[in-house]
Amino acid sequence: YPHDVTRDMGGTRFLPGSHLRKVSEAAIARYQNIRGQQHMVCEGGTLLFLHSGIWHGGGVNHSDRTRTMFKVRINPSRSQVRQFDVSTLKPQESQRPIFYLKGPLPPSVEQILMTPEPWHENDTGRLELLNRVKLWRYLTGDPDYDADYWATRIENLADA
């Protein structure tokens, strides 16, 4: 945004973690508020980078000021595997106990991946966690990575 955006100006609303849920755009177009959504309230000159699949939309502008936003779409021309410094990541030495963390942002990759969003329901929320493991496998180029055995449970079914 080239100008400050206050809460009453609406701003972009978005749902963190929703990029892993495949849905018809028409099926969710009527939704206005979902538990866990966030609103872009910021100073002028602030940039917001979003995955193109994040559920997002413009909030209602209740102010008397016009809200202006510049949107740039970026399409990578090469694989995105290991395009970041992985040397600082703590290796997962062994599977940790299964748990759900509720609270501030966790310190480890496993805790971040396994912390459900407020909008995750108990049934299909499990699919969201599995999709996060798959995404991390892709980003790191590690086909054996797992957290809380989400992928291993399904992959082991083929051996039965």
C-alpha positions as CSV (number, residue, x, y, z in Angstrom):
1,Y,0.0,0.0,0.0
2,P,1.4,3.4,-0.9
3,H,-0.4,5.0,2.2
4,D,-1.3,4.0,5.7
5,V,-4.2,1.5,6.0
6,T,-6.2,1.7,9.2
7,R,-8.6,-1.0,10.5
8,D,-11.6,1.0,9.4
9,M,-10.2,1.2,5.8
10,G,-10.6,-2.6,5.5
11,G,-7.4,-3.6,3.8
12,T,-6.7,-7.1,2.5
13,R,-8.1,-9.8,4.7
14,F,-6.4,-13.2,4.4
15,L,-6.5,-16.7,5.9
16,P,-3.1,-18.0,7.0
17,G,-2.4,-21.6,5.9
18,S,-5.3,-21.8,3.5
19,H,-3.0,-22.2,0.4
20,L,-2.9,-25.9,1.0
21,R,-6.7,-26.3,0.8
22,K,-7.9,-26.8,-2.8
23,V,-11.4,-25.4,-3.2
24,S,-13.5,-23.9,-6.0
25,E,-13.1,-20.2,-5.9
26,A,-16.9,-19.9,-6.5
27,A,-17.6,-22.1,-3.5
28,I,-15.9,-19.7,-1.0
29,A,-16.7,-16.4,-2.8
30,R,-19.6,-15.7,-0.5
31,Y,-17.6,-16.1,2.7
32,Q,-16.8,-12.9,4.4
33,N,-15.3,-13.8,7.8
34,I,-13.5,-17.0,8.8
35,R,-12.0,-17.8,12.2
36,G,-8.3,-17.0,12.2
37,Q,-8.4,-14.5,9.3
38,Q,-6.1,-11.5,9.5
39,H,-6.4,-8.0,8.1
40,M,-3.6,-5.9,6.6
41,V,-3.4,-2.9,8.8
42,C,-0.1,-1.1,8.0
43,E,2.0,2.0,7.4
44,G,2.4,3.3,3.9
45,G,5.0,1.5,1.9
46,T,4.4,-1.8,3.6
47,L,4.7,-4.9,1.4
48,L,2.7,-8.1,1.9
49,F,3.9,-11.3,0.1
50,L,1.2,-14.0,-0.3
51,H,1.1,-17.4,-1.9
52,S,-1.3,-17.1,-4.8
53,G,-3.5,-19.8,-3.2
54,I,-4.0,-18.0,0.1
55,W,-7.7,-17.2,0.5
56,H,-7.9,-13.4,0.5
57,G,-10.1,-10.5,-0.4
58,G,-10.6,-6.8,0.1
59,G,-12.2,-5.8,3.4
60,V,-15.0,-3.2,3.5
61,N,-13.8,0.3,3.6
62,H,-15.7,2.1,6.3
63,S,-13.6,5.2,6.2
64,D,-13.9,8.4,4.0
65,R,-10.5,7.7,2.4
66,T,-9.9,5.9,-0.8
67,R,-7.8,2.7,-0.4
68,T,-5.2,2.0,-3.1
69,M,-3.1,-1.1,-3.5
70,F,-0.5,-2.2,-6.1
71,K,-0.5,-5.9,-6.8
72,V,2.4,-7.7,-8.5
73,R,2.2,-11.4,-9.5
74,I,5.5,-13.2,-9.5
75,N,5.9,-16.5,-11.3
76,P,9.2,-18.4,-10.6
77,S,11.0,-19.7,-13.7
78,R,12.8,-22.5,-11.9
79,S,12.3,-25.0,-9.2
80,Q,11.9,-23.6,-5.7
81,V,13.6,-26.5,-3.9
82,R,16.3,-25.3,-1.4
83,Q,16.2,-21.7,-2.5
84,F,16.8,-20.7,1.1
85,D,19.6,-21.2,3.6
86,V,18.8,-24.6,5.3
87,S,22.1,-24.6,7.3
88,T,20.4,-22.8,10.2
89,L,17.6,-25.4,10.6
90,K,18.0,-27.8,13.4
91,P,17.9,-31.4,12.0
92,Q,15.1,-33.6,13.2
93,E,17.1,-36.1,15.1
94,S,14.2,-38.4,15.8
95,Q,10.4,-38.3,15.8
96,R,9.1,-36.2,18.6
97,P,6.0,-37.0,20.6
98,I,2.8,-36.2,18.9
99,F,1.2,-33.0,20.3
100,Y,-0.7,-29.9,19.2
101,L,0.8,-26.6,20.3
102,K,-1.5,-23.7,21.2
103,G,0.2,-20.5,21.9
104,P,2.9,-18.2,20.5
105,L,4.9,-19.0,17.4
106,P,6.9,-22.2,18.1
107,P,10.7,-22.4,17.8
108,S,11.1,-25.5,15.6
109,V,10.0,-26.4,12.1
110,E,8.1,-29.4,13.4
111,Q,6.1,-27.3,15.9
112,I,5.4,-24.7,13.2
113,L,4.1,-27.4,10.8
114,M,2.0,-29.1,13.4
115,T,0.4,-26.0,14.9
116,P,-3.2,-26.0,13.5
117,E,-4.8,-22.8,12.3
118,P,-7.9,-21.6,14.2
119,W,-10.1,-22.6,11.3
120,H,-8.9,-26.2,11.1
121,E,-11.6,-28.6,12.0
122,N,-10.8,-31.9,13.6
123,D,-11.6,-34.1,10.6
124,T,-10.2,-32.4,7.6
125,G,-7.6,-30.5,9.7
126,R,-5.6,-33.7,9.6
127,L,-5.3,-33.3,5.8
128,E,-3.9,-29.8,6.3
129,L,-1.1,-31.2,8.5
130,L,-0.2,-33.9,6.0
131,N,-0.1,-31.3,3.2
132,R,2.3,-29.2,5.3
133,V,4.6,-32.2,5.6
134,K,4.4,-32.7,1.8
135,L,5.2,-29.0,1.1
136,W,8.2,-29.1,3.5
137,R,9.5,-32.3,1.7
138,Y,9.2,-30.4,-1.6
139,L,10.9,-27.2,-0.4
140,T,13.8,-29.0,1.3
141,G,14.2,-31.8,-1.3
142,D,14.0,-34.3,1.5
143,P,11.5,-37.1,0.5
144,D,11.8,-38.8,3.9
145,Y,11.0,-35.8,6.1
146,D,8.0,-36.3,8.4
147,A,6.6,-34.6,11.5
148,D,4.3,-36.5,13.9
149,Y,4.3,-39.4,11.5
150,W,1.6,-37.9,9.3
151,A,3.1,-39.0,6.0
152,T,4.6,-42.2,7.3
153,R,1.2,-43.5,8.5
154,I,-0.2,-43.2,5.0
155,E,2.9,-44.5,3.2
156,N,3.1,-47.5,5.5
157,L,-0.4,-48.6,4.5
158,A,0.9,-49.7,1.1
159,D,3.2,-52.2,2.9
160,A,0.3,-53.9,4.7
